[in-house]
């Protein structure tokens, strides 16, 4: 199934964005974490727009319990 969310949302747990591509444009600070919710993501261009720091990486990960394709 397609992921839930809308790229106009703020990107919170209760109002997620729809695409990984859009979420990555918001991961700009060291220590930021992008949790990918369950869904099938197609045509995504995953690119880190910023760098973390030692001990504070920017992390892209599957949300706990999520099934991501």
VENRAQUI-V932133 format. One record per residue. N is the residue number from 1. RES is the residue in three letters. SS is DSSP state (H for helix, E for strand, L for the rest). PSI is psi in whole degrees, -180 to 180 (* if undefined). Layout:
# VENRAQUI-V932133
n-><N/N>
res-><RES/RES>
ss-><SS/SS>
psi-><PSI/PSI>
This chain:
# VENRAQUI-V932133
n-><1/2/3/4/5/6/7/8/9/10/11/12/13/14/15/16/17/18/19/20/21/22/23/24/25/26/27/28/29/30/31/32/33/34/35/36/37/38/39/40/41/42/43/44/45/46/47/48/49/50/51/52/53/54/55/56/57/58/59/60/61/62/63/64/65/66/67/68/69>
res-><UNK/UNK/UNK/UNK/UNK/UNK/UNK/UNK/UNK/UNK/UNK/UNK/UNK/UNK/UNK/UNK/UNK/UNK/UNK/UNK/UNK/UNK/UNK/UNK/UNK/UNK/UNK/UNK/UNK/UNK/UNK/UNK/UNK/UNK/UNK/UNK/UNK/UNK/UNK/UNK/UNK/UNK/UNK/UNK/UNK/UNK/UNK/UNK/UNK/UNK/UNK/UNK/UNK/UNK/UNK/UNK/UNK/UNK/UNK/UNK/UNK/UNK/UNK/UNK/UNK/UNK/UNK/UNK/UNK>
ss-><L/L/L/L/L/L/L/L/L/L/L/L/L/L/L/L/L/L/L/H/H/H/H/H/H/H/L/L/L/L/L/L/E/E/E/E/L/L/E/L/L/L/L/L/L/L/L/L/L/L/L/L/E/L/L/E/L/L/E/E/E/E/L/L/L/L/L/E/L>
psi-><152/154/151/157/177/133/-8/-12/163/-10/29/173/-37/-16/72/158/168/-27/148/-40/-48/-41/-38/-22/-16/-11/84/-12/142/134/-9/144/128/114/121/122/167/142/173/119/123/145/22/143/98/116/128/123/-11/171/150/-163/164/127/-7/66/161/125/134/120/158/133/147/128/-1/153/110/131/*>
